[in-house]
Amino acid sequence: MRTRSYGIPDRGSVLYVETRGAGMATDDAERVSDHTRLSGDLLGVALPPAASRKLIAQIRGEFP
């Protein structure tokens, strides 16, 4: 799934969500705001890329 948020002059923000089978755009302020908060929360707890790679390699090493 891929998502993008766009600022449109005179319309506010528009959220575009694309999945394997379809895409959808919405300018519903509550949905756009919820997505923005969720994205920020996920970025806040994500590991930096190098640390992510290291963790993945470590976990891979635990399985034959």
CHARMM internal coordinates of N, CA and C (Angstrom, degrees):
IC EDIT
DIST 1 N 1 CA 1.4373
DIST 1 CA 1 C 1.5235
ANGL 1 N 1 CA 1 C 108.04
DIST 1 C 2 N 1.3029
ANGL 1 CA 1 C 2 N 115.06
DIHE 1 N 1 CA 1 C 2 N 140.38
DIST 2 N 2 CA 1.4562
ANGL 1 C 2 N 2 CA 121.48
DIHE 1 CA 1 C 2 N 2 CA 177.34
DIST 2 CA 2 C 1.5238
ANGL 2 N 2 CA 2 C 107.87
DIHE 1 C 2 N 2 CA 2 C -127.80
DIST 2 C 3 N 1.3217
ANGL 2 CA 2 C 3 N 116.36
DIHE 2 N 2 CA 2 C 3 N 139.25
DIST 3 N 3 CA 1.4578
ANGL 2 C 3 N 3 CA 120.54
DIHE 2 CA 2 C 3 N 3 CA 177.74
DIST 3 CA 3 C 1.5237
ANGL 3 N 3 CA 3 C 109.47
DIHE 2 C 3 N 3 CA 3 C -131.07
DIST 3 C 4 N 1.3089
ANGL 3 CA 3 C 4 N 114.44
DIHE 3 N 3 CA 3 C 4 N 149.97
DIST 4 N 4 CA 1.4646
ANGL 3 C 4 N 4 CA 121.01
DIHE 3 CA 3 C 4 N 4 CA 175.45
DIST 4 CA 4 C 1.5147
ANGL 4 N 4 CA 4 C 108.41
DIHE 3 C 4 N 4 CA 4 C -145.99
DIST 4 C 5 N 1.3055
ANGL 4 CA 4 C 5 N 114.62
DIHE 4 N 4 CA 4 C 5 N 145.30
DIST 5 N 5 CA 1.4535
ANGL 4 C 5 N 5 CA 120.63
DIHE 4 CA 4 C 5 N 5 CA 176.59
DIST 5 CA 5 C 1.5204
ANGL 5 N 5 CA 5 C 107.93
DIHE 4 C 5 N 5 CA 5 C -118.80
DIST 5 C 6 N 1.3181
ANGL 5 CA 5 C 6 N 115.55
DIHE 5 N 5 CA 5 C 6 N 133.93
DIST 6 N 6 CA 1.4618
ANGL 5 C 6 N 6 CA 121.14
DIHE 5 CA 5 C 6 N 6 CA -177.69
DIST 6 CA 6 C 1.5149
ANGL 6 N 6 CA 6 C 109.53
DIHE 5 C 6 N 6 CA 6 C -124.13
DIST 6 C 7 N 1.3130
ANGL 6 CA 6 C 7 N 116.18
DIHE 6 N 6 CA 6 C 7 N 141.33
DIST 7 N 7 CA 1.4525
ANGL 6 C 7 N 7 CA 121.55
DIHE 6 CA 6 C 7 N 7 CA 171.63
DIST 7 CA 7 C 1.5257
ANGL 7 N 7 CA 7 C 108.50
DIHE 6 C 7 N 7 CA 7 C -92.30
DIST 7 C 8 N 1.3302
ANGL 7 CA 7 C 8 N 116.82
DIHE 7 N 7 CA 7 C 8 N 122.78
DIST 8 N 8 CA 1.4557
ANGL 7 C 8 N 8 CA 122.28
DIHE 7 CA 7 C 8 N 8 CA -178.41
DIST 8 CA 8 C 1.5353
ANGL 8 N 8 CA 8 C 108.07
DIHE 7 C 8 N 8 CA 8 C -113.17
DIST 8 C 9 N 1.3296
ANGL 8 CA 8 C 9 N 117.65
DIHE 8 N 8 CA 8 C 9 N 121.18
DIST 9 N 9 CA 1.4679
ANGL 8 C 9 N 9 CA 119.36
DIHE 8 CA 8 C 9 N 9 CA 179.22
DIST 9 CA 9 C 1.5296
ANGL 9 N 9 CA 9 C 111.01
DIHE 8 C 9 N 9 CA 9 C -54.62
DIST 9 C 10 N 1.3041
ANGL 9 CA 9 C 10 N 116.05
DIHE 9 N 9 CA 9 C 10 N 136.24
DIST 10 N 10 CA 1.4670
ANGL 9 C 10 N 10 CA 124.39
DIHE 9 CA 9 C 10 N 10 CA 179.06
DIST 10 CA 10 C 1.5252
ANGL 10 N 10 CA 10 C 113.57
DIHE 9 C 10 N 10 CA 10 C 67.12
DIST 10 C 11 N 1.3410
ANGL 10 CA 10 C 11 N 119.18
DIHE 10 N 10 CA 10 C 11 N 6.65
DIST 11 N 11 CA 1.4718
ANGL 10 C 11 N 11 CA 121.50
DIHE 10 CA 10 C 11 N 11 CA 179.48
DIST 11 CA 11 C 1.5176
ANGL 11 N 11 CA 11 C 111.62
DIHE 10 C 11 N 11 CA 11 C -128.76
DIST 11 C 12 N 1.3224
ANGL 11 CA 11 C 12 N 118.28
DIHE 11 N 11 CA 11 C 12 N -16.52
DIST 12 N 12 CA 1.4546
ANGL 11 C 12 N 12 CA 120.64
DIHE 11 CA 11 C 12 N 12 CA -175.64
DIST 12 CA 12 C 1.5150
ANGL 12 N 12 CA 12 C 110.81
DIHE 11 C 12 N 12 CA 12 C 88.43
DIST 12 C 13 N 1.3275
ANGL 12 CA 12 C 13 N 116.56
DIHE 12 N 12 CA 12 C 13 N -143.87
DIST 13 N 13 CA 1.4618
ANGL 12 C 13 N 13 CA 121.04
DIHE 12 CA 12 C 13 N 13 CA -177.40
DIST 13 CA 13 C 1.5230
ANGL 13 N 13 CA 13 C 110.76
DIHE 12 C 13 N 13 CA 13 C -101.83
DIST 13 C 14 N 1.3217
ANGL 13 CA 13 C 14 N 114.65
DIHE 13 N 13 CA 13 C 14 N 145.59
DIST 14 N 14 CA 1.4620
ANGL 13 C 14 N 14 CA 121.85
DIHE 13 CA 13 C 14 N 14 CA 176.50
DIST 14 CA 14 C 1.5264
ANGL 14 N 14 CA 14 C 107.22
DIHE 13 C 14 N 14 CA 14 C -124.15
DIST 14 C 15 N 1.3125
ANGL 14 CA 14 C 15 N 116.09
DIHE 14 N 14 CA 14 C 15 N 132.65
DIST 15 N 15 CA 1.4584
ANGL 14 C 15 N 15 CA 122.32
DIHE 14 CA 14 C 15 N 15 CA 178.23
DIST 15 CA 15 C 1.5275
ANGL 15 N 15 CA 15 C 107.95
DIHE 14 C 15 N 15 CA 15 C -104.62
DIST 15 C 16 N 1.3269
ANGL 15 CA 15 C 16 N 115.90
DIHE 15 N 15 CA 15 C 16 N 131.66
DIST 16 N 16 CA 1.4610
ANGL 15 C 16 N 16 CA 121.49
DIHE 15 CA 15 C 16 N 16 CA 175.91
DIST 16 CA 16 C 1.5206
ANGL 16 N 16 CA 16 C 108.00
DIHE 15 C 16 N 16 CA 16 C -117.46
DIST 16 C 17 N 1.3217
ANGL 16 CA 16 C 17 N 116.48
DIHE 16 N 16 CA 16 C 17 N 124.03
DIST 17 N 17 CA 1.4620
ANGL 16 C 17 N 17 CA 122.76
DIHE 16 CA 16 C 17 N 17 CA 179.43
DIST 17 CA 17 C 1.5184
ANGL 17 N 17 CA 17 C 107.53
DIHE 16 C 17 N 17 CA 17 C -117.17
DIST 17 C 18 N 1.3293
ANGL 17 CA 17 C 18 N 115.16
DIHE 17 N 17 CA 17 C 18 N 126.25
DIST 18 N 18 CA 1.4592
ANGL 17 C 18 N 18 CA 120.64
DIHE 17 CA 17 C 18 N 18 CA -179.52
DIST 18 CA 18 C 1.5234
ANGL 18 N 18 CA 18 C 108.73
DIHE 17 C 18 N 18 CA 18 C -120.76
DIST 18 C 19 N 1.3235
ANGL 18 CA 18 C 19 N 116.33
DIHE 18 N 18 CA 18 C 19 N 126.65
DIST 19 N 19 CA 1.4577
ANGL 18 C 19 N 19 CA 121.74
DIHE 18 CA 18 C 19 N 19 CA 175.83
DIST 19 CA 19 C 1.5202
ANGL 19 N 19 CA 19 C 108.45
DIHE 18 C 19 N 19 CA 19 C -114.98
DIST 19 C 20 N 1.3026
ANGL 19 CA 19 C 20 N 115.83
DIHE 19 N 19 CA 19 C 20 N -178.27
DIST 20 N 20 CA 1.4588
ANGL 19 C 20 N 20 CA 120.25
DIHE 19 CA 19 C 20 N 20 CA -179.06
DIST 20 CA 20 C 1.5221
ANGL 20 N 20 CA 20 C 112.18
DIHE 19 C 20 N 20 CA 20 C -59.08
DIST 20 C 21 N 1.3224
ANGL 20 CA 20 C 21 N 117.15
DIHE 20 N 20 CA 20 C 21 N -34.51
DIST 21 N 21 CA 1.4550
ANGL 20 C 21 N 21 CA 119.96
DIHE 20 CA 20 C 21 N 21 CA -174.60
DIST 21 CA 21 C 1.5128
ANGL 21 N 21 CA 21 C 116.57
DIHE 20 C 21 N 21 CA 21 C -105.08
DIST 21 C 22 N 1.3342
ANGL 21 CA 21 C 22 N 118.40
DIHE 21 N 21 CA 21 C 22 N -13.17
DIST 22 N 22 CA 1.4684
ANGL 21 C 22 N 22 CA 118.72
DIHE 21 CA 21 C 22 N 22 CA -174.80
DIST 22 CA 22 C 1.5217
ANGL 22 N 22 CA 22 C 110.61
DIHE 21 C 22 N 22 CA 22 C -165.15
DIST 22 C 23 N 1.3133
ANGL 22 CA 22 C 23 N 114.65
DIHE 22 N 22 CA 22 C 23 N 168.66
DIST 23 N 23 CA 1.4560
ANGL 22 C 23 N 23 CA 121.89
DIHE 22 CA 22 C 23 N 23 CA 174.47
DIST 23 CA 23 C 1.5148
ANGL 23 N 23 CA 23 C 109.21
DIHE 22 C 23 N 23 CA 23 C -130.33
DIST 23 C 24 N 1.3258
ANGL 23 CA 23 C 24 N 116.63
DIHE 23 N 23 CA 23 C 24 N 152.28
DIST 24 N 24 CA 1.4505
ANGL 23 C 24 N 24 CA 120.87
DIHE 23 CA 23 C 24 N 24 CA -178.94
DIST 24 CA 24 C 1.5176
ANGL 24 N 24 CA 24 C 109.27
DIHE 23 C 24 N 24 CA 24 C -146.05
DIST 24 C 25 N 1.2949
ANGL 24 CA 24 C 25 N 116.06
DIHE 24 N 24 CA 24 C 25 N 138.08
DIST 25 N 25 CA 1.4686
ANGL 24 C 25 N 25 CA 121.75
DIHE 24 CA 24 C 25 N 25 CA 174.95
DIST 25 CA 25 C 1.5228
ANGL 25 N 25 CA 25 C 108.35
DIHE 24 C 25 N 25 CA 25 C -115.72
DIST 25 C 26 N 1.3356
ANGL 25 CA 25 C 26 N 115.42
DIHE 25 N 25 CA 25 C 26 N 144.16
DIST 26 N 26 CA 1.4573
ANGL 25 C 26 N 26 CA 120.13
DIHE 25 CA 25 C 26 N 26 CA 175.91
DIST 26 CA 26 C 1.5236
ANGL 26 N 26 CA 26 C 109.55
DIHE 25 C 26 N 26 CA 26 C -143.95
DIST 26 C 27 N 1.3109
ANGL 26 CA 26 C 27 N 115.81
DIHE 26 N 26 CA 26 C 27 N 144.66
DIST 27 N 27 CA 1.4601
ANGL 26 C 27 N 27 CA 120.31
DIHE 26 CA 26 C 27 N 27 CA 173.23
DIST 27 CA 27 C 1.5258
ANGL 27 N 27 CA 27 C 110.14
DIHE 26 C 27 N 27 CA 27 C -113.34
DIST 27 C 28 N 1.3396
ANGL 27 CA 27 C 28 N 116.06
DIHE 27 N 27 CA 27 C 28 N 15.25
DIST 28 N 28 CA 1.4562
ANGL 27 C 28 N 28 CA 121.59
DIHE 27 CA 27 C 28 N 28 CA 176.51
DIST 28 CA 28 C 1.5339
ANGL 28 N 28 CA 28 C 108.55
DIHE 27 C 28 N 28 CA 28 C -63.34
DIST 28 C 29 N 1.3135
ANGL 28 CA 28 C 29 N 116.64
DIHE 28 N 28 CA 28 C 29 N 115.64
DIST 29 N 29 CA 1.4686
ANGL 28 C 29 N 29 CA 121.64
DIHE 28 CA 28 C 29 N 29 CA -173.43
DIST 29 CA 29 C 1.5240
ANGL 29 N 29 CA 29 C 112.51
DIHE 28 C 29 N 29 CA 29 C -57.96
DIST 29 C 30 N 1.3336
ANGL 29 CA 29 C 30 N 117.91
DIHE 29 N 29 CA 29 C 30 N -38.14
DIST 30 N 30 CA 1.4601
ANGL 29 C 30 N 30 CA 120.53
DIHE 29 CA 29 C 30 N 30 CA -179.12
DIST 30 CA 30 C 1.5282
ANGL 30 N 30 CA 30 C 111.13
DIHE 29 C 30 N 30 CA 30 C -67.12
DIST 30 C 31 N 1.3224
ANGL 30 CA 30 C 31 N 117.78
DIHE 30 N 30 CA 30 C 31 N -41.71
DIST 31 N 31 CA 1.4695
ANGL 30 C 31 N 31 CA 120.76
DIHE 30 CA 30 C 31 N 31 CA 178.85
DIST 31 CA 31 C 1.5229
ANGL 31 N 31 CA 31 C 111.31
DIHE 30 C 31 N 31 CA 31 C -67.43
DIST 31 C 32 N 1.3246
ANGL 31 CA 31 C 32 N 116.84
DIHE 31 N 31 CA 31 C 32 N -42.15
DIST 32 N 32 CA 1.4636
ANGL 31 C 32 N 32 CA 120.24
DIHE 31 CA 31 C 32 N 32 CA 179.25
DIST 32 CA 32 C 1.5293
ANGL 32 N 32 CA 32 C 109.83
DIHE 31 C 32 N 32 CA 32 C -63.59
DIST 32 C 33 N 1.3210
ANGL 32 CA 32 C 33 N 116.75
DIHE 32 N 32 CA 32 C 33 N -43.87
DIST 33 N 33 CA 1.4637
ANGL 32 C 33 N 33 CA 121.26
DIHE 32 CA 32 C 33 N 33 CA 179.85
DIST 33 CA 33 C 1.5288
ANGL 33 N 33 CA 33 C 111.05
DIHE 32 C 33 N 33 CA 33 C -64.29
DIST 33 C 34 N 1.3365
ANGL 33 CA 33 C 34 N 117.05
DIHE 33 N 33 CA 33 C 34 N -42.98
DIST 34 N 34 CA 1.4614
ANGL 33 C 34 N 34 CA 120.98
DIHE 33 CA 33 C 34 N 34 CA 179.07
DIST 34 CA 34 C 1.5286
ANGL 34 N 34 CA 34 C 110.70
DIHE 33 C 34 N 34 CA 34 C -61.25
DIST 34 C 35 N 1.3133
ANGL 34 CA 34 C 35 N 116.66
DIHE 34 N 34 CA 34 C 35 N -43.13
DIST 35 N 35 CA 1.4594
ANGL 34 C 35 N 35 CA 120.85
DIHE 34 CA 34 C 35 N 35 CA 179.25
DIST 35 CA 35 C 1.5264
ANGL 35 N 35 CA 35 C 110.90
DIHE 34 C 35 N 35 CA 35 C -64.66
DIST 35 C 36 N 1.3109
ANGL 35 CA 35 C 36 N 116.79
DIHE 35 N 35 CA 35 C 36 N -41.97
DIST 36 N 36 CA 1.4582
ANGL 35 C 36 N 36 CA 121.18
DIHE 35 CA 35 C 36 N 36 CA 179.59
DIST 36 CA 36 C 1.5324
ANGL 36 N 36 CA 36 C 110.82
DIHE 35 C 36 N 36 CA 36 C -62.02
DIST 36 C 37 N 1.3328
ANGL 36 CA 36 C 37 N 116.75
DIHE 36 N 36 CA 36 C 37 N -43.42
DIST 37 N 37 CA 1.4661
ANGL 36 C 37 N 37 CA 120.86
DIHE 36 CA 36 C 37 N 37 CA 177.30
DIST 37 CA 37 C 1.5276
ANGL 37 N 37 CA 37 C 111.11
DIHE 36 C 37 N 37 CA 37 C -63.36
DIST 37 C 38 N 1.3236
ANGL 37 CA 37 C 38 N 116.82
DIHE 37 N 37 CA 37 C 38 N -46.57
DIST 38 N 38 CA 1.4540
ANGL 37 C 38 N 38 CA 121.14
DIHE 37 CA 37 C 38 N 38 CA -179.12
DIST 38 CA 38 C 1.5280
ANGL 38 N 38 CA 38 C 110.93
DIHE 37 C 38 N 38 CA 38 C -61.25
DIST 38 C 39 N 1.3200
ANGL 38 CA 38 C 39 N 117.00
DIHE 38 N 38 CA 38 C 39 N -44.55
DIST 39 N 39 CA 1.4679
ANGL 38 C 39 N 39 CA 120.62
DIHE 38 CA 38 C 39 N 39 CA 179.25
DIST 39 CA 39 C 1.5249
ANGL 39 N 39 CA 39 C 110.60
DIHE 38 C 39 N 39 CA 39 C -60.84
DIST 39 C 40 N 1.3119
ANGL 39 CA 39 C 40 N 116.52
DIHE 39 N 39 CA 39 C 40 N -42.49
DIST 40 N 40 CA 1.4569
ANGL 39 C 40 N 40 CA 120.39
DIHE 39 CA 39 C 40 N 40 CA 178.15
DIST 40 CA 40 C 1.5157
ANGL 40 N 40 CA 40 C 112.28
DIHE 39 C 40 N 40 CA 40 C -63.67
DIST 40 C 41 N 1.3438
ANGL 40 CA 40 C 41 N 116.37
DIHE 40 N 40 CA 40 C 41 N -40.62
DIST 41 N 41 CA 1.4636
ANGL 40 C 41 N 41 CA 120.34
DIHE 40 CA 40 C 41 N 41 CA 177.90
DIST 41 CA 41 C 1.5278
ANGL 41 N 41 CA 41 C 110.65
DIHE 40 C 41 N 41 CA 41 C -62.33
DIST 41 C 42 N 1.3265
ANGL 41 CA 41 C 42 N 117.40
DIHE 41 N 41 CA 41 C 42 N -44.54
DIST 42 N 42 CA 1.4617
ANGL 41 C 42 N 42 CA 121.27
DIHE 41 CA 41 C 42 N 42 CA -179.54
DIST 42 CA 42 C 1.5211
ANGL 42 N 42 CA 42 C 111.36
DIHE 41 C 42 N 42 CA 42 C -64.35
DIST 42 C 43 N 1.3156
ANGL 42 CA 42 C 43 N 116.70
DIHE 42 N 42 CA 42 C 43 N -43.07
DIST 43 N 43 CA 1.4674
ANGL 42 C 43 N 43 CA 119.42
DIHE 42 CA 42 C 43 N 43 CA 178.09
DIST 43 CA 43 C 1.5238
ANGL 43 N 43 CA 43 C 111.31
DIHE 42 C 43 N 43 CA 43 C -64.22
DIST 43 C 44 N 1.3132
ANGL 43 CA 43 C 44 N 115.79
DIHE 43 N 43 CA 43 C 44 N -32.44
DIST 44 N 44 CA 1.4560
ANGL 43 C 44 N 44 CA 119.97
DIHE 43 CA 43 C 44 N 44 CA -179.39
DIST 44 CA 44 C 1.5178
ANGL 44 N 44 CA 44 C 113.98
DIHE 43 C 44 N 44 CA 44 C -68.11
DIST 44 C 45 N 1.3261
ANGL 44 CA 44 C 45 N 117.71
DIHE 44 N 44 CA 44 C 45 N -26.76
DIST 45 N 45 CA 1.4692
ANGL 44 C 45 N 45 CA 120.21
DIHE 44 CA 44 C 45 N 45 CA -178.48
DIST 45 CA 45 C 1.5235
ANGL 45 N 45 CA 45 C 112.84
DIHE 44 C 45 N 45 CA 45 C -106.45
DIST 45 C 46 N 1.3137
ANGL 45 CA 45 C 46 N 117.66
DIHE 45 N 45 CA 45 C 46 N -4.68
DIST 46 N 46 CA 1.4666
ANGL 45 C 46 N 46 CA 121.01
DIHE 45 CA 45 C 46 N 46 CA -179.04
DIST 46 CA 46 C 1.5274
ANGL 46 N 46 CA 46 C 110.82
DIHE 45 C 46 N 46 CA 46 C -72.13
DIST 46 C 47 N 1.3178
ANGL 46 CA 46 C 47 N 114.37
DIHE 46 N 46 CA 46 C 47 N 145.97
DIST 47 N 47 CA 1.4629
ANGL 46 C 47 N 47 CA 119.69
DIHE 46 CA 46 C 47 N 47 CA 174.24
DIST 47 CA 47 C 1.5199
ANGL 47 N 47 CA 47 C 109.72
DIHE 46 C 47 N 47 CA 47 C -76.46
DIST 47 C 48 N 1.3216
ANGL 47 CA 47 C 48 N 117.76
DIHE 47 N 47 CA 47 C 48 N 153.99
DIST 48 N 48 CA 1.4601
ANGL 47 C 48 N 48 CA 120.15
DIHE 47 CA 47 C 48 N 48 CA 171.64
DIST 48 CA 48 C 1.5469
ANGL 48 N 48 CA 48 C 108.93
DIHE 47 C 48 N 48 CA 48 C -61.84
DIST 48 C 49 N 1.3353
ANGL 48 CA 48 C 49 N 118.10
DIHE 48 N 48 CA 48 C 49 N 155.74
DIST 49 N 49 CA 1.4705
ANGL 48 C 49 N 49 CA 120.84
DIHE 48 CA 48 C 49 N 49 CA -176.88
DIST 49 CA 49 C 1.5284
ANGL 49 N 49 CA 49 C 114.09
DIHE 48 C 49 N 49 CA 49 C -52.11
DIST 49 C 50 N 1.3166
ANGL 49 CA 49 C 50 N 118.33
DIHE 49 N 49 CA 49 C 50 N -45.47
DIST 50 N 50 CA 1.4720
ANGL 49 C 50 N 50 CA 120.45
DIHE 49 CA 49 C 50 N 50 CA -178.39
DIST 50 CA 50 C 1.5310
ANGL 50 N 50 CA 50 C 110.89
DIHE 49 C 50 N 50 CA 50 C -63.40
DIST 50 C 51 N 1.3036
ANGL 50 CA 50 C 51 N 117.40
DIHE 50 N 50 CA 50 C 51 N -41.89
DIST 51 N 51 CA 1.4610
ANGL 50 C 51 N 51 CA 120.88
DIHE 50 CA 50 C 51 N 51 CA 178.79
DIST 51 CA 51 C 1.5289
ANGL 51 N 51 CA 51 C 110.89
DIHE 50 C 51 N 51 CA 51 C -67.45
DIST 51 C 52 N 1.3181
ANGL 51 CA 51 C 52 N 117.69
DIHE 51 N 51 CA 51 C 52 N -35.88
DIST 52 N 52 CA 1.4699
ANGL 51 C 52 N 52 CA 121.38
DIHE 51 CA 51 C 52 N 52 CA 176.09
DIST 52 CA 52 C 1.5226
ANGL 52 N 52 CA 52 C 110.86
DIHE 51 C 52 N 52 CA 52 C -62.40
DIST 52 C 53 N 1.3381
ANGL 52 CA 52 C 53 N 116.33
DIHE 52 N 52 CA 52 C 53 N -46.26
DIST 53 N 53 CA 1.4618
ANGL 52 C 53 N 53 CA 120.00
DIHE 52 CA 52 C 53 N 53 CA 178.77
DIST 53 CA 53 C 1.5226
ANGL 53 N 53 CA 53 C 111.22
DIHE 52 C 53 N 53 CA 53 C -61.06
DIST 53 C 54 N 1.3219
ANGL 53 CA 53 C 54 N 116.26
DIHE 53 N 53 CA 53 C 54 N -41.54
DIST 54 N 54 CA 1.4631
ANGL 53 C 54 N 54 CA 120.76
DIHE 53 CA 53 C 54 N 54 CA -179.67
DIST 54 CA 54 C 1.5350
ANGL 54 N 54 CA 54 C 110.52
DIHE 53 C 54 N 54 CA 54 C -63.69
DIST 54 C 55 N 1.3267
ANGL 54 CA 54 C 55 N 116.99
DIHE 54 N 54 CA 54 C 55 N -43.80
DIST 55 N 55 CA 1.4536
ANGL 54 C 55 N 55 CA 121.05
DIHE 54 CA 54 C 55 N 55 CA 179.46
DIST 55 CA 55 C 1.5278
ANGL 55 N 55 CA 55 C 111.21
DIHE 54 C 55 N 55 CA 55 C -64.72
DIST 55 C 56 N 1.3197
ANGL 55 CA 55 C 56 N 117.37
DIHE 55 N 55 CA 55 C 56 N -42.59
DIST 56 N 56 CA 1.4679
ANGL 55 C 56 N 56 CA 120.97
DIHE 55 CA 55 C 56 N 56 CA 178.50
DIST 56 CA 56 C 1.5233
ANGL 56 N 56 CA 56 C 110.41
DIHE 55 C 56 N 56 CA 56 C -61.81
DIST 56 C 57 N 1.3183
ANGL 56 CA 56 C 57 N 116.88
DIHE 56 N 56 CA 56 C 57 N -43.86
DIST 57 N 57 CA 1.4785
ANGL 56 C 57 N 57 CA 120.74
DIHE 56 CA 56 C 57 N 57 CA 179.21
DIST 57 CA 57 C 1.5286
ANGL 57 N 57 CA 57 C 110.32
DIHE 56 C 57 N 57 CA 57 C -63.15
DIST 57 C 58 N 1.3243
ANGL 57 CA 57 C 58 N 116.95
DIHE 57 N 57 CA 57 C 58 N -40.79
DIST 58 N 58 CA 1.4580
ANGL 57 C 58 N 58 CA 121.63
DIHE 57 CA 57 C 58 N 58 CA 178.94
DIST 58 CA 58 C 1.5280
ANGL 58 N 58 CA 58 C 110.16
DIHE 57 C 58 N 58 CA 58 C -62.43
DIST 58 C 59 N 1.3169
ANGL 58 CA 58 C 59 N 117.12
DIHE 58 N 58 CA 58 C 59 N -46.26
DIST 59 N 59 CA 1.4672
ANGL 58 C 59 N 59 CA 120.84
DIHE 58 CA 58 C 59 N 59 CA -179.02
DIST 59 CA 59 C 1.5206
ANGL 59 N 59 CA 59 C 110.54
DIHE 58 C 59 N 59 CA 59 C -66.62
DIST 59 C 60 N 1.3185
ANGL 59 CA 59 C 60 N 117.31
DIHE 59 N 59 CA 59 C 60 N -40.81
DIST 60 N 60 CA 1.4741
ANGL 59 C 60 N 60 CA 120.23
DIHE 59 CA 59 C 60 N 60 CA 177.08
DIST 60 CA 60 C 1.5080
ANGL 60 N 60 CA 60 C 111.11
DIHE 59 C 60 N 60 CA 60 C -58.30
DIST 60 C 61 N 1.3271
ANGL 60 CA 60 C 61 N 117.74
DIHE 60 N 60 CA 60 C 61 N -37.58
DIST 61 N 61 CA 1.4463
ANGL 60 C 61 N 61 CA 122.62
DIHE 60 CA 60 C 61 N 61 CA -179.38
DIST 61 CA 61 C 1.5252
ANGL 61 N 61 CA 61 C 113.41
DIHE 60 C 61 N 61 CA 61 C -67.36
DIST 61 C 62 N 1.3293
ANGL 61 CA 61 C 62 N 116.91
DIHE 61 N 61 CA 61 C 62 N -16.91
DIST 62 N 62 CA 1.4557
ANGL 61 C 62 N 62 CA 120.67
DIHE 61 CA 61 C 62 N 62 CA -179.49
DIST 62 CA 62 C 1.5240
ANGL 62 N 62 CA 62 C 112.18
DIHE 61 C 62 N 62 CA 62 C -82.83
DIST 62 C 63 N 1.3310
ANGL 62 CA 62 C 63 N 117.28
DIHE 62 N 62 CA 62 C 63 N -9.69
DIST 63 N 63 CA 1.4676
ANGL 62 C 63 N 63 CA 121.07
DIHE 62 CA 62 C 63 N 63 CA -178.49
DIST 63 CA 63 C 1.5149
ANGL 63 N 63 CA 63 C 110.30
DIHE 62 C 63 N 63 CA 63 C -117.81
DIST 63 C 64 N 1.3375
ANGL 63 CA 63 C 64 N 116.09
DIHE 63 N 63 CA 63 C 64 N 140.38
DIST 64 N 64 CA 1.4743
ANGL 63 C 64 N 64 CA 119.10
DIHE 63 CA 63 C 64 N 64 CA -179.95
DIST 64 CA 64 C 1.5205
ANGL 64 N 64 CA 64 C 112.51
DIHE 63 C 64 N 64 CA 64 C -69.91
END
COOR INIT
IC SEED 1 N 1 CA 1 C
IC BUILD
